[in-house]
Amino acid sequence: MVRFRFAAILCLAGLGCLIATSAPGPQKLTSFDSRANALLAKMTLDEKVGQMTQPDQLYLKSDADIANYYLGSVLSGADSDPKEGNSLEAWANLIDRYQKRSLETRLAIPLLYGVDAVHGHNNILGAVVFPHNIGLGATRNPALIEKIARITALEVRATGINWGFAPCVTVPRDIRWGRTYEGYAEEPDGVKELGAAAVRGLQGAGLADPLSILGCAKHYAGDGGTAYGSSTIGPHLLDRGDTRLDEKTLRQIHLQGYLTTIRAGVGSIMPSYSSWNGLKMSGNKRLLTEVLKEELGFEGFLISDFAAIDELPGDYKHKIAMSINAGMDMVMVPERYQEFIARLKEAAQDGTVPMARIDDAVRRILRVKIAMGLMDQNHGQLADRQLWKQFGSAEHRAVARDAVRQSLVLLKNEHGTLPLSKSAKRIHVGGKSADDMGNQCGGWTISWQGQSGNAMPGGTTILQAIKKAVPKETKVTFALDGKGAAGADAGVVVIGEKPYAETAGDRSDLSLAPEDVAAVDNMKAAGIPVVVILLSGRPMILDKVLDKADAFVAAWLPGTEGDGVADVLFGAYKPTGKLSFSWPRSMAQVGVHRGDPNYNPLFQYGYGLSW
């Protein structure tokens, strides 16, 4: 893709200036407008509205609807797998079938097919699953994040999919939020750098690279700043709640990741379910159009979250008009796509939504498709089956293993407990998550909520990794409850949260589960050195276990490569991870951040030991 050099200063109220250096940047998407406008001039209203519509394939009434309604995009949302099964071949066949349908239309405009590839191509059996963003934030390594995103793009393209709903550049400010693990850090500094690196990895040297995929920065803006108790869904705690901040503070904290991802050339942005001072983001013209498109110069298109416009006020036509007029370009309407198309057409015909706004939305979508090379015959439209040999490969797993090593944060290490000696005669392992791939990967793994158990093939649990790491003379024993440790040289207890995603993960109390505390107690009762490894999507309250642990490791949600944990446990690599979230002493400290006079965490932002 052609590059250009520029020097600009972007000044925002309350931010000072963000200086864009003369380093090469991505090509401006508006440079494709001549082709986009020529195509737009040929389009009927039906074809334009179709480009703005994204149903979930799970709810398509028929494959023929892709051509009949001139659909511009299709997605696979949570648990929306091919009917033929969740294999690489089934996915590639599905996407190719849909893409061929789009090419049957009069103008043969290919589909954008979207999927939540948020820590690898995590919907597909056999894919490499990387640590969730909270762990990657602890690495503080943008080069690693870019490499992870590049591998994710390759594995996504192997299935024919060309759009990933990532990176998430949220700044979670209250760890009771169920989406905390989707954020790199509680402070914007870490988010800015790593989000941009992820975009560079996903989109490669340019969108026209057939091995790149379209990135999507999300969830704009302030999704991590919602007030506790303001949610309108589920337990009514945080998810989809209201961010109550003045604009200066919103910019200083929650817009920073968008400044850098836009500079990195991200082609799409997803507005949040959440509200800002009472107004849902899906209908917020101030932030979607005036700030994002006009002030920040975002040239790509906006895609709504899953059925997000349903949460706007009024009847369905009013919801649609409110969102489109606010600046939404493409709408994710998983099931109601036929009704959406009919109502949007009405709104365009009666002037409720101006045709100029329709044309602007479609132009933005077309310019991205053209930039991706999708309008060029046989360019990256169908699955590249030559990539199958790289899918879930040892080379990809080696990068994930390195990411696990770098993400681990050593919080405590008394009496030189770590690293463990490989010459130990016996190591006893316990805890519900020691041999559980589902707990290790967390939510957004095969299914939306994730699930405990070992449903993801190809990876290694922490117990399996420990067994692989020691010589055959060392005996590794295991008990889920941690009992039976007497006589062992050391014990390792792997505890933590079970999988969850979004609203289902909102919690009022972050205390450890009783079975986790019991497993540590049982191991400690044997009088041996005890290493506790916590698998979690956020810091947890450790008052009942920390004093009993001789060493304590925050391993976050490390994904499929448990070998990376064993690499550090046995000293092949030193721990280098640093906390990207403050670790509270108690629930009273949750939501208290640097700069607050009451900031007195158990472990500060940036903390991490080594040896």
N, C-alpha and C positions, 0 to 999 in steps of 0.2 A: 504494500500500500504506500502511496506517495506520502512523504512527510513534509512538514513545513516548519520554519523557524519563526519564533515570534518573541516579542518582549512586551508584556502588558502588566498593568497594575490593576488588580481588582480590589476595590475598597468597599467595605460593607460597614454599615452602622454598627458600632460597638466592637468591631473586629480589628481595627487598624487596617493594614493592607496586606493582601496576599500577593506576593511578587512572583509572576511567572517568568522564569529565566529564559534564556535564549536556547535552551536545549530543545531538540526536536520534539514535536508533539504529534498527536494523531491528526490525520487529515480532517478538515472541517466537513461535517456531514452536509452542510448547505452547498458544498461544491457539486453535489449530485442532484441539485434541484432542477437543472435544465431537463434531465431525463425524467425526473419525477413529475415535473409539470407537464411534459409532453404526454406522459401516460395518464395523468390526472384528467387532462382535457378530453380523453377518449372515454372516460368512465361515466356510467349511468349512476343515478342515486343508489340503486340497489347494489351496484358493485362497490361504491364508496362505503356504504353502511356495512357491507360484508367485511371489508378490510378492518373495520373498527370493532369487530365482534370476535370474541374468543370463548368458545364452549369447551367443556371437558369431554374428552373422547368417550368417557364412561357413559355420558348422557346423550350422545348423538343418536338421533332416531334412526339414522341410516348413513352409511358412508356417502351416499349420493348427496346428502345435505351440504357437504363441503363444496361441491360444485353448484348445487341448486341455490345456495345462499351466498356464493362467492366469498366464503369465509377466508379471512386474512390470517387467522391463527387458530390453533388448537392446543390444548394443554393436557397433560396428565397430572391431575392434582393428587391429593392424598389417597393412596390405595387404589389408584386408577391404573391398573395393569392390563396388558393384553389378555384377552379371554383364553388364548392358547397357552398361557403360562408366563412366568416371570423370567424367562431366559433371554440371553443376548439375541438369539435368532428370532424369538417371538417379537421382541421390541423392534428390531430392524425391519422385520416384515410388516409390522403394524404401521410404522412411520412411512415406509416406502409406499404402502397402499394408500395412505391418506395423501401423501405428497403427489402421487400420480393423479389422484382425483382433482387436486387443485390445478394441475396442468391441463386438465380437460376443459377448463373455462375459456371463454372468448379471448381474454387477455393473458391467460396462462400465467397468472401471478402466483408464485409458490407460497406455501405456508411457512410461517414461523411456528415451530412446535416447541412449547415451553415445558420445563420440568424443574422441580426443586432439587437441583444437584448442589446441596449446600455443604456437604463434607465428603466430596467424591460423588460419583454417580450412584448415590445411595439408595435408589429405588430398585436397582438391578442385582439379582443374585450373582455372586462372584466378582462384583466390583470391589475395588480397593476403597475402604472407608477410612478417611483421615480423621484426626482429632477435630472435634467441634471448635468453633471460633474462639471460645473462651480459653482453650488450651493453646491454640495458635497465637493468641495474644500474649501468652506468657513466654513465647519464644523470642518476641521482639525482633523477628528476622524477616524483613520484607522479601529478601531473595528466596527464602524458603517458601513463603506464601505464594509468590509468583510461580514457583516451580510446581507447587501443589495444584494451583489453578490451571496450569498448562496441562498437567496430567488429567485433571478432571475434564477439561475440554476434549482431549483425545478420546477418553472413554465415553463421553457423551456423544461425540461425533460417530463413534463406532456403531451406535444404535440409530443413526440418522437424525437425531435431535440436534437442533441448531441454536437453542436458546436456553440459558440457565438462569433461574431466578436467584442470582447471587452476584456480588457479595452483600451480606447484611452489614450495614455500617451504623447500626444502632449504638447508642451510648447508654447502656442500662444503668440507671441510678438507684434502683431498689431491687436487690437480689431476690426478693420474694416473687418477682416476676417470672413466669414460666418460660420466657424466651431469653432469659439472661445468658444462657450458653451460646446463643446466636451472635452475641456481641464480642468483639475483641477486647474491650476494656471499658472500665467505668469512667475513664477520662478521654476527652477527644483526641489527645495527642497520639495515642497508640492507634486509634481508629483511622485517623487521617492517612497514616503511612501504609498500614496494612490493607486497607480497603482499596487504595490505588494500586497496590501491588497485585491484588487479586484480579482487578480489571485487566491489568496488563497481561496476566497469565491467561485469563479466559479468552480475551480478544486477540491475543498474540500480536504479531507485528502489524496487523491490520485486519479489519473485519472480512476482507476479501480472501484471506487465507482459509482454504477449505478445512483446515484443522483447528480453526478457532470457532468459538461460539459467541453469540451475543450475550453480553453481561447485563445485569439488572441491579442497580444499587437500590437498597430497600432498608426500612420502610419509611418513606419521607412523610413528615419529619417530626421528630420528638417522640417516637414510639417507646423509647426507653425512659421517658421522663414522666410517665403518667402518675397521677396522685393515687395513693393507696385508698381503695374503697370507691374509686370513680368508675370502675368498669361497669358496663351495661350487660355483661354476659357471664355465664357460669357462676363461680363463687363470688362474683362482683368485687374482685380485689384490684387487679392492675391491668390485665390484658385488655386491649381495646378501650382503655380508659381515656381520661382527659389530662392533657399536659397543661398545667396552669402556670405559665411563665410569661413575662413580658418578651417582646420581640428581640431585644438586645440579648437577653440570656438564652433564648432559644437559638439564636445565631451562634453565640459563643460556645455552646455545648453541643447542640444537636444538628447543626448544619455543616459542621466542619468536614465530615466524611463525604459530603456531596461536593464541596469545593474541590477536593482532590480527585474524586472519581470522575467528575466532569472534565477536569484537566486531563485525566488519563484517557478520556474519550469514551466513557461508558455510553452505550447506545440506547438504553432504556432505564427508566426509574419507576419504581412501584410506590405509590402513595400508601400511607398506613391506614389501617382500620381506626386508629386512635383519633382523638380530637385535639384541637389546640384552643384552649379557652372556650370550650363548649361547641365548637364547630368542627364537624367531621372533616378529616383531611380530604376525603373523596369529593367534597364540595367546596373546598377552600380556594377561591380564586386568587386571593392575596398571595398565598404561598405557592400554588401550582403554576400560575401564570406570571404574576407580577414579579415575584422573587426568582423562581426557578428558571423560567424560560426567558423573561425579559432582562432581569438584572444579572443573573448568573450565566446567561447565554447558553443554556442547555438546548442542544439542537436535535436530540433524539426524541423519543416519544414516551408518553406515560401510559402505563398499564395498571388498571385497578387491581386490588387484591381480590381473592376468591369471594365472589358475590358481595363485595364490600358496598356497592351502591345500594343494596337492599336496606342498609342501615341509615340511609338519608331519609328526611321527612317527606310526607306527601304520597300521592299515588305513584305508580311505577313510571308513568311518563314524566312526572315532575322530578323524580329521582334521577332519571336518565338525563333530562335537560339540565338539571342543576350541576351534575358532574361534568358533562361535556362542556357546558358553558364556563365552568371553573377552570378547564384546561385538560381534562382527561381525554386521551386520544384513542386508546383501545380499552375495552371493558371486558373483564373476566366475568362471564355470565355462564357458569358451569352447566346449568340445566335449563335456564329460561331464555336460551338464545333466540328462539323463534319469536317469542313475545318481545324481547329486546329489539330485534330488527324491525318489527312492525311499529313499535312505539317510537323508535328513533326516526324512522321514515316519516311518521306523522309529524313529529316535532320539526323536522327539516322542511316539510311541505307547508306547514302553517307558520313558519318563521319563529317558533319557540326556540329552536336552535338555528342560528344563522348559517346559511350555506358557506359563508366565509370560514366559520369555525369548523364545519365538516371538512372543507377542503384543506384547512391547515392541519387537521388531525391526520387525514389520509396522506398528505404530502410528507409529513414526518415519518409515517410508517413506511411509505415507499422509498424515501431517501435512505433509510436504514437497510431495506431489502436490497436496494441497488448497491449500496456500499458493501454489502455482504457478498455480492456477486450472484445473488439468487436469480437475478433476471438474465444472467448470461447462460446460454444453453449448456446443460450438462455440467454446470459448475457447482459442485457441493450440494446438489438438491437431494440426492438419495444417500443412503447409508454407504460408507466406505468400508466394505467388508474385509479389505486388506488390514484394517486396524484391529480386527478381532484378535490377532495374535498378540497384541499389546494389552488387551483388556485384562485387568487383574494380574498383570505379569509380575515376575519377580523384580524387575527393574522398578516398576511402579510401587510395589510393596516396600522396596528398600527406602524410597523417599518417605513413605508413610511411617516406617519404623524410625527413621531419623527425626521426623516431626514429633513422634511420641517422646523420644529421648529429650529433645529440646524443650518440650512443653512441661515436663515434670518439674514441680516446685518442691524442694526439700524444705519443710517447715521446722523440723526438729531432728537433731542427731546427737544424742548423748552417748558418752562412753565409746565413741567410734563404732557404733553399731553398724552403720553403713560405711563402706560397702560390705556385703556379706562375703564370707570366705567360701570359695568353691571347694575347699578341702574339708568342709564340714561333713561329718558323718551322716547327719540327718537334719533336714529342714521340714518343719511342720507348717502346712498352709491351711488357712481357714477363711471363713467369711462367705457370704452368699454370692459375692461378685468375683470370686477368685477363678471360677470356671464357668463364667456366664458371658458369652459373646454379646448377647442383647444388652445387658447392663453396661458392658464395656463401650458399646457404640452409642447408646442413648436413643433419643427420639430421632425422627426423620431417617430411619434405617429400615428399608424394605417397606414397612408400614409407616403411616404418619406419626403415630404415637410411639413407634418402636415397640419392642416386646422382649421380656426376659427370655432366656434360652439361647440356643446356639443355631439360629436359623440362617446365619450368614456364612456360607462356605468359604474356604480359602484362607481364613485368618487364623490367629493363634490366641487363645485365652492366656491370661497371666499365669495360671497354674501350668498350662502346657509349656509356656515360655520358660518358667523356672525349671521344669524338668529337662528341657532342652539345654539350658545354660550350665547345668552342673555335670561333673563327670559321672560315669556310670556307677562309681563306687559310692556316691552320695545318694542316700535314700530320701525321697520326697514323699511325705505322707500328707493326707488331706482329710479334713473333717469340716463339714459345712458350719458346725457350731463352734469350731475352734478347740473342742475338747481333744484329749489324747496327746497333748504336746509334751508330756513328761519325758525327760531324757533327750529331747531334741536339742541341737546346738543353738537353734534360733527359730523364731516363728514369724510368719508373714500372714497378716489378716487383711483381706480385701473387702471393704465395706462400701456403703454409699447408697445413692438414689437408684430407684428403678426408673425405666424409661418413661418419658412424657414429652409432650409438645404443646406449645401455645397455652391456651387457657387452662388446660388440664394440669399444667405445672405450677399455676399460681398457688402460693402457700402462705399461710399466716404464721407458721412456725417452722423453722429450719433445723429443729433438733434431729439428731440421728434416730433411726428406727431402733426399737428395743432389741431386736435380734442382732443388730450391729454392735450395740454396747455389750450385749451378752457374749458375743464371739470374742471381743477383745478381752473381756473379763476372764473368760475360760482359758484363753491363751496365756494371759498374764499369771493366772493361778499356778501354772506349771513352773514358774520361777525362772524363765528363760528370757533372753532379749527378744523384744517384740517390735516388729516393724508393722506399722499400720499404713495401708494404702487406701486413700479415699477416691472413689469414682463418683463424680457429681457434676452437675451442670452449673454449680455456683458454690461459693463458700458455705459451709454448714457450721452449726454451733457445736463446738468440740469439748465442752466442759466435762463431759462424762467419759472421755477416752484419752484426751491429750496427755494427761499426767501419767497414764498407764502405758503409754507408748514410749519406747526408747528412741525410736525414729518414726517420723511421720512424713508421708509424701502425698501431696495433692496431685493426682493424676488426671483430673478432669474427666472427660469422656474421650478416651484415646483412640477409639475405632478398632479396626480389625487386627492391628499389629501389636499384640501383647509382648512380642520379643523386645520392643523398645523399652518397656518397663524393666524387664530382666537385665537388659544391657546396663542400666544404671544401678540396679540393685546389687549386681555383682562387680561393679567397678570398671567395666569395659569403657564406660564413658562417665565423666563427671556430670552432676546435675548443674544445669545452667539457667533453668527457667526462673523468671521473676514474676511475682504476682501482678496481674493487670486488674485485679479487684482487691480492695481492702478486705481483710478478714475480721469480721466483727467478734467481739468478746461475747456478746449476748444479742438477743433480738432488739434490745434498746438501742444498739449501735447501727442497726441496718439503716441505710440511707444517709449516713453521716459521712461526709467526704472531706478531703483535704481543703484547708482554708476555713473550715468550721471550727469554732473554739472548742466544741465538744468532740472533735476528732481524736479518738484514743482507741484504735483498733487493737485486736490481738496481734495481728501482723499487718504492717503498713503496705500500702500500694508500693510495688517495687521490691518487696522483700523476697529473699530466696537465698538459701545456704548452698554451700558446696563443700568439697574437702580437698 
